[in-house]
Amino acid sequence: MKRSSGVLLHISSLPGPFAAGALGRQAREFADLLAEMGCSYWQVLPVGHHSGGGSPFASRSLFALNPGLIDPYALEGAGLLTGDEIGWLFARQTPKADMPSAMEKKRLVLLRKAYTRVGARESREIAAFAEKHAGWLDAYALFITLKNYYGDAPWGEWPAIGLRLHKPDAVARAQKQYENEIMFWKFVQYTAYGQWAAFREYANSLGIGIIGVLPAYASLESSDVWAGSRLFQLNAKHMPKSVGGAPPDAFCKNGRLWGCPLYDWDEMRPELFEWWVSRIGNARALYDAVIIDHFRGLHEYWAVPYANKTAKKGEWRKGPGAGLIDEIKARFGDATIIADDTGADDRPAREFVESAGFPGIRVMQRGFGESAEPGHMIDGYPAACAAYTGTHDDNTVLGWYEGAPEQARADSFAKLGLGPPDRGKPAAGADICRAWIESLFGAKPDLAIVPIQDLLCEGADARMNDPGAPSRRNWAYRVDERKLKSSLDVKWVAELNKRYNR
């Protein structure tokens, strides 16, 4: 990677008139801001069709895009919707993104209206899109159709056993029976992919690359697992034997229980991991660079018995290792790939990451105080990495500072050259945030990324996600448009990029 900088902001967190951000005017305006600041990248979180719980890492498909990100105004421009119809979707600006409501309750109503007005030209384009993406789209469109038909019941509980087990004859009959509804869902994905391509093209025209995240696992309630059950560790009833997670750590004393079925690497290996590698190919069509989430899981992964309520009791199992990495490099050697190696703490996992040769991730917040992780101390960052003030799983800088132990605060002041904190007078939040950001920009890493919350110097209530916390606030952060205009110091960031050759 060239020496550069970027901002972390998920599409759903953009401001705008709808209940969640979309790929419309506000997305283009933020790309304009990035260009004005001299940044080279916009990092987003996974943009898959999420499964309703809010987390972008849990999706109905690892290949389908989230209909909730579709901009209705683009459909008006295409003559498929009217301004009055779109006006019905308007909601008073709220501080939190409401992804399920935005997608299921309102936006899909408009998409169904638009679908009834599709003409001959659009029909041909949809058919061409469906043929190109048939490898995942056929199963996805039928899966969503059946999920709706069965009242969103888990696919393992569908009464039709042939459909539950994805038997070819049952699937063929259902595809014929629900043909129009299936075509609607293909239209939705055609629309989402088209808008995403336009969004990326606009950003690229400004010199802004899009960084995306490849989730580590597929959700149990996804077309990936339903249609590709042989690729996962499932029992005879197609239920997980064990599920993915992470052992207890500084974030979560009970570990993190993701509940996702585990890959059957032995089944994938003879096919050179074709299905898994195809995910990289799909990501290349969406992003200019891709972060592989939970990278250490490719070396070894934490397997938790399916019935467990926490991730405390599990075991490490071997992943695909170098075999998968070699295949990715053979197929996509020119791709810009970043390894999310933040959980690779032991020597074997670290050696695996280093042997893969992909730049890793460093996080400033994890490098201060008595619990500082050596790899995240800013003075030891390598050039070949992406470094953050904090990620989507961390607190904001201001939130960290306000809740950190005194020793950790003092350590941060010393390492960032701020002098000792005045115990009688708390440091100004803006000064703290600016010091962290400037230190990051001036550090050795090729890529410096700052969450928008830190650029706006927001507190803990603006945190994107608190791992392991059953909080409705998770994934709901929304940028306030007035604050974006009044508090984002575009000129200062541009000066930093110029001063530190980013």
Secondary structure, DSSP 4 states (H G I P E B T S, - for coil): --SEEEEE--GGGS-SSSSS--SSHHHHHHHHHHHHHT--EEE----B-B-SSS-TTSBS-SSSBPGGG--HHHHHHTTSS-HHHHHTT-----SB--HHIIIIIIIHHHHHHHHTT--HHHHHHHHHHHHHTHHHHHHHHHHHHHHHHTTT--GGG-S-HHHHTT-HHHHHHHHHHTHHHHHHHHHHHHHHHHHHHHHHHHHHHTTPEEEEEE-SS--SSSHHHHHTGGGB-B-TTS-BSEEEEE---SS-TT-EEEEEEPB-HHHHGGGTTHHHHHHHHHHHHH-SEEEETTGGGGTEEEEEETT-SSSSS-EEEE--THHHHHHHHHH-TTS-EEE--TT--SHHHHHHHHHHT--EEEEGGGGSSTT--GGG-GGG--SSEEEES--TTSPPHHHHHHHS-HHHHHHHHHHTT-----TTSPPPHHHHHHHHHHHHHHSS-SEEEEEHHHHTT--GGG-S--TT---TTTT-B---HHHHHHH--HHHHHHHHHHTT-
